[in-house]
Amino acid sequence: MKITRITVYHVDLPLEHPYWLSGGRLKFEVLDATLVKIETDAGITGWGEGTPWGHTYVPAHGPGIRAGIETMAPFVLGLDPRHVLDVERAMDLALPGHLYAKSPIDMACWDIAGQAADLPIADLMGGGSRTPRPIASSVGAKDIEETRAVIDRYRARGYVAHSVKIGGDTTRDIARIRDVENLRHDGEIVLYDVNRGWTRQQALRVMSACEDLKVMFEQPCESLDDIAAIAGKHASPVSVDESLVTLQDATRIARDGLAEIFGIKLNRVGGLTKAARMRDVALAHGIDMFVMATGGSVLADTEALHLAATIPDANCHAVWACQDMLTVDIAGGRGPRNIDGHLHLPETPGLGVQPDEDRLGDPAAVYT
């Protein structure tokens, strides 16, 4: 089997509500999505998606994905997509770094490999738990009243897991955390995501003030060095996501005991092939996981769900899915959808969902 054609689409995905990153630092209203269709000489077609969370969140942006695919396409055409390691090495040779640009190609190759084997991707990867995974909301509010309103909106949709964005104002952060914890329902999972929004002293101030609550904090500081500097000065569980980009990051976090949780964002780390190695590092060191799409449609959410299904149930807290935040649906209701706040693994071979091509517009590029 050989890759014969790569078609690239650019699609705007408007958000239902304007989204403020932690502390109101950045506002997002539309996501820039790149959809990739890979065709083969065996008649099997695979789909991938790369949707960074805006252009200003981390070093990843939609135009960069499309430029990266243009650079990598000549190296990928003619390869067997079932040999995901060969495709990975070809992309790494063609374009060092730029992991976010490689993720949609990797995803489409896994889709093809699963279809060829007549297995869902999770089963092909050796996992395949059918336990429904809780969907984590993303609560990008700025004050107590807005936070309550957004959480209630997600609760009405059945959500039992929430990622509450904090950071920027320590007094406000402490008040919001205590308010959420005071109103938290039994069995709810809450992660307080700082998105790198605190300095070292700000992190220690808030984490110490909330130590009695025993809550989880995600990416409290800008870098792993910052997180390491305060690690012995607080008792709160820490999740790392923005600073978890490469396998080297994962091994450092595990070796130095910098976090109790990995937040694996598939587009950021380069796709399923690279994310699976981080999963194994986490499991080998007793580190739990959240699995997340960086943003995007049901395709990106489904990819995250497949990886989550390869993690033992006890070690996977939740998946983050973006589809309920969007005003457009490029897949016509197909694929894993919210059922009582959970996503269920599809039984269809491969990824288990594909977009309606007539919703994508004209291709941005075609490579043969």
C-alpha positions, 0 to 999 in steps of 0.5 A, spaced: 500 500 500 502 506 498 500 514 499 498 517 492 495 523 494 494 528 500 489 533 500 489 539 505 483 543 507 482 550 511 476 550 515 474 556 520 471 553 526 467 559 530 466 558 537 459 558 540 461 563 546 468 568 546 473 564 550 478 568 554 484 564 556 486 564 563 486 571 567 483 574 560 490 574 557 487 572 550 481 572 547 479 566 542 472 566 537 474 562 531 479 556 530 483 555 524 482 548 522 486 544 517 483 537 515 488 532 511 485 527 506 490 521 505 488 517 499 492 510 497 493 505 491 489 500 495 482 505 495 483 506 503 482 513 505 484 516 511 483 523 515 487 527 520 486 534 523 490 539 526 487 545 530 491 549 534 488 553 540 488 560 536 495 563 533 497 566 540 497 560 545 503 556 544 508 556 538 503 553 533 498 556 528 494 553 522 498 556 516 504 553 519 500 546 519 499 547 512 506 550 510 509 544 514 505 539 510 507 542 503 514 541 506 513 534 508 508 531 502 514 529 497 517 525 503 511 522 505 508 520 498 509 513 496 510 511 503 506 505 506 501 509 511 500 503 515 508 503 517 507 509 522 514 509 524 516 510 517 512 516 516 514 519 522 521 518 521 520 521 514 516 527 517 522 528 522 527 528 517 523 533 512 522 538 517 525 537 524 521 540 530 514 543 528 510 537 531 503 540 530 504 540 523 505 532 523 500 530 527 494 530 522 498 526 517 500 521 523 492 521 524 490 520 517 495 514 517 493 511 523 486 511 520 488 508 514 492 502 518 486 501 522 481 500 516 486 496 513 486 491 519 479 492 520 480 494 527 479 501 531 485 505 532 485 504 539 485 496 538 490 496 533 494 500 538 493 494 543 488 498 548 481 499 546 477 500 553 470 501 552 469 504 559 466 511 557 471 517 558 468 523 562 469 529 557 472 535 561 469 542 559 473 548 558 471 554 563 474 560 560 471 565 565 474 571 568 470 572 575 466 568 580 459 569 577 461 567 569 465 561 572 458 559 575 454 560 569 459 556 564 460 550 569 452 550 570 451 550 562 456 544 562 453 541 567 446 541 564 449 537 558 451 532 563 459 534 564 462 531 570 469 534 569 471 541 568 478 544 566 477 551 570 482 557 567 485 561 572 491 565 573 493 573 572 490 575 579 492 571 585 486 574 589 481 573 584 484 566 583 483 564 590 476 566 591 474 563 584 477 556 586 474 556 593 467 558 590 468 552 585 470 547 591 464 550 595 459 548 589 462 542 587 458 536 586 459 529 588 464 525 583 466 531 579 473 532 577 476 539 577 482 541 574 485 548 575 488 550 569 493 556 569 496 556 562 502 558 565 499 564 568 503 565 574 510 567 576 513 562 581 511 567 587 504 567 585 504 560 584 506 559 591 501 564 594 495 561 591 497 553 592 499 555 599 492 558 600 488 552 597 492 547 600 487 545 604 482 543 598 487 538 595 486 540 588 489 539 582 493 545 578 495 544 571 501 548 568 502 553 574 508 556 571 511 558 564 516 552 564 519 546 567 524 550 570 519 554 574 515 548 576 521 545 578 523 551 582 517 551 587 516 543 587 518 542 594 515 548 597 507 546 596 503 540 597 498 540 591 498 535 585 501 538 579 499 537 571 503 539 566 501 540 559 504 546 555 511 544 557 509 537 555 511 537 548 517 532 547 519 525 549 525 528 553 520 533 556 516 527 559 522 523 561 525 529 565 518 530 568 518 523 570 525 523 573 525 529 577 518 528 580 515 535 577 508 532 576 503 527 578 499 528 571 500 528 564 496 533 560 497 530 553 495 534 547 495 530 541 496 536 536 502 539 540 506 533 541 505 530 534 500 525 534 498 518 536 505 515 535 509 520 539 503 521 544 503 513 545 511 513 548 509 519 553 503 515 555 508 509 557 513 513 560 507 516 565 504 509 566 512 506 568 512 512 573 505 512 576 503 518 573 496 519 571 493 522 565 488 527 561 488 526 554 486 532 550 485 535 543 488 542 542 482 544 539 478 542 533 472 538 530 469 531 532 475 528 528 480 531 533 476 529 539 475 522 536 483 521 536 484 523 543 479 518 545 482 513 542 489 514 545 485 515 552 482 508 551 489 505 551 490 507 558 488 503 564 481 506 566 484 508 573 490 512 570 485 516 565 482 522 568 478 525 562 478 527 555 478 534 553 473 535 547 472 541 543 466 539 539 460 542 544 464 549 543 463 550 536 457 552 532 459 548 526 459 540 525 463 538 519 461 531 520 453 531 520 453 528 527 457 522 526 462 520 531 463 520 538 458 525 541 456 527 548 452 522 552 451 524 559 458 527 559 462 522 556 464 519 550 464 512 547 469 509 543 467 507 536 467 500 533 468 502 526 475 500 523 480 506 523 478 513 526 471 511 526 469 518 523 470 522 517 468 529 515 462 531 509 467 533 504 462 538 501 462 542 508 470 543 507 470 548 501 475 547 496 482 544 497 487 549 500 492 544 496 493 537 493 499 533 493 501 527 488 
